[in-house]
Amino acid sequence: MKHYEKRRSVSGRLFVLMLALVLVLGCAVGGTVAWLVAKTDPVVNTFTYGDINITLTETTGEDYKIIPGVDIGKDPKVTVKAGSEACWLFVKVEEEGTFVANKVTYSVDDGWTQGNDTDIPANVYYREVGAVTADTDFYVLNGNKVTVSNSLTKEDIANITQPKLTFTAYAVQKDGMDTAAAAWAAANP
């Protein structure tokens, strides 16, 4: 029986030795794996909203008298407010009543493009505006006036209805809108 106990004692020692060896190897491999692990700093994406703000103002009033040879001061302007994104800017000019052809006239200021009456109505004028950091004004009428010919007579105005001009401004983001026609369609006036 002694031989059996001796054999058991050797196999027990061998088992303990193997277990110790496995633990040492496990720690060595585990430590090596830990040294091969890497981590990056997080990349944070912050999303903000773009915005476009406009105003349409006029300082000359709302009621005007038509007098032959006397220009009428009229200064509608669209202001694209500071911080606005790049946009397509539109102004719709609507005439009501009757204007006397070639005798009571106005023209739209430089920089505006008239609609082609296919994609954009002919009474709509537009322009591209880049992103602005300060309030930026765009006057609508050339010379800020309606011109009245000095050859206007009572007979010219005898059968006309009271003329009126109405201005409405629209702005549509430039990003994602490749053409003024696409932007006008998005405005959905």
Solvent accessible surface area in square Angstrom, and as a share of the most:
residue,aa,sasa,rsa
1,M,178,0.80
2,K,169,0.72
3,H,141,0.63
4,Y,132,0.50
5,E,99,0.45
6,K,141,0.60
7,R,165,0.60
8,R,160,0.58
9,S,49,0.31
10,V,86,0.49
11,S,61,0.39
12,G,34,0.33
13,R,169,0.62
14,L,101,0.50
15,F,134,0.56
16,V,96,0.55
17,L,114,0.57
18,M,101,0.45
19,L,88,0.44
20,A,47,0.37
21,L,93,0.46
22,V,91,0.52
23,L,108,0.54
24,V,96,0.55
25,L,100,0.50
26,G,45,0.43
27,C,98,0.59
28,A,58,0.45
29,V,91,0.52
30,G,40,0.38
31,G,31,0.30
32,T,75,0.44
33,V,85,0.49
34,A,66,0.51
35,W,218,0.77
36,L,142,0.71
37,V,108,0.62
38,A,99,0.77
39,K,187,0.79
40,T,116,0.67
41,D,123,0.64
42,P,112,0.71
43,V,128,0.74
44,V,123,0.71
45,N,107,0.55
46,T,113,0.66
47,F,178,0.74
48,T,120,0.70
49,Y,213,0.81
50,G,54,0.52
51,D,79,0.41
52,I,39,0.20
53,N,76,0.39
54,I,49,0.25
55,T,55,0.32
56,L,63,0.31
57,T,62,0.36
58,E,60,0.27
59,T,111,0.65
60,T,56,0.32
61,G,38,0.37
62,E,159,0.72
63,D,138,0.72
64,Y,72,0.27
65,K,167,0.71
66,I,57,0.29
67,I,85,0.43
68,P,65,0.41
69,G,43,0.41
70,V,78,0.45
71,D,66,0.34
72,I,18,0.09
73,G,41,0.40
74,K,17,0.07
75,D,23,0.12
76,P,2,0.01
77,K,45,0.19
78,V,0,0.00
79,T,12,0.07
80,V,0,0.00
81,K,67,0.28
82,A,53,0.41
83,G,57,0.55
84,S,2,0.01
85,E,73,0.33
86,A,28,0.22
87,C,0,0.00
88,W,15,0.05
89,L,0,0.00
90,F,0,0.00
91,V,1,0.00
92,K,45,0.19
93,V,5,0.03
94,E,64,0.29
95,E,95,0.42
96,E,88,0.39
97,G,47,0.46
98,T,55,0.32
99,F,39,0.16
100,V,19,0.11
101,A,83,0.64
102,N,133,0.68
103,K,51,0.22
104,V,6,0.04
105,T,54,0.32
106,Y,53,0.20
107,S,58,0.37
108,V,27,0.16
109,D,38,0.20
110,D,119,0.62
111,G,50,0.48
112,W,24,0.09
113,T,67,0.39
114,Q,98,0.44
115,G,7,0.06
116,N,98,0.50
117,D,102,0.53
118,T,116,0.67
119,D,82,0.42
120,I,7,0.04
121,P,46,0.29
122,A,35,0.27
123,N,53,0.27
124,V,0,0.00
125,Y,31,0.12
126,Y,44,0.17
127,R,45,0.16
128,E,103,0.46
129,V,9,0.05
130,G,48,0.46
131,A,74,0.58
132,V,19,0.11
133,T,133,0.77
134,A,62,0.48
135,D,78,0.40
136,T,45,0.26
137,D,66,0.34
138,F,33,0.14
139,Y,79,0.30
140,V,0,0.00
141,L,0,0.00
142,N,69,0.35
143,G,54,0.52
144,N,51,0.26
145,K,78,0.33
146,V,8,0.05
147,T,53,0.31
148,V,4,0.02
149,S,27,0.18
150,N,125,0.64
151,S,58,0.37
152,L,9,0.05
153,T,62,0.36
154,K,166,0.70
155,E,138,0.62
156,D,44,0.23
157,I,67,0.34
158,A,72,0.56
159,N,145,0.75
160,I,46,0.23
161,T,86,0.50
162,Q,142,0.63
163,P,29,0.18
164,K,108,0.46
165,L,29,0.14
166,T,55,0.32
167,F,24,0.10
168,T,49,0.29
169,A,20,0.15
170,Y,46,0.18
171,A,29,0.23
172,V,18,0.10
173,Q,93,0.41
174,K,54,0.23
175,D,111,0.57
176,G,76,0.73
177,M,39,0.17
178,D,128,0.66
179,T,72,0.42
180,A,9,0.07
181,A,30,0.23
182,A,43,0.34
183,A,0,0.00
184,W,19,0.07
185,A,74,0.57
186,A,54,0.42
187,A,26,0.20
188,N,126,0.65
189,P,82,0.52
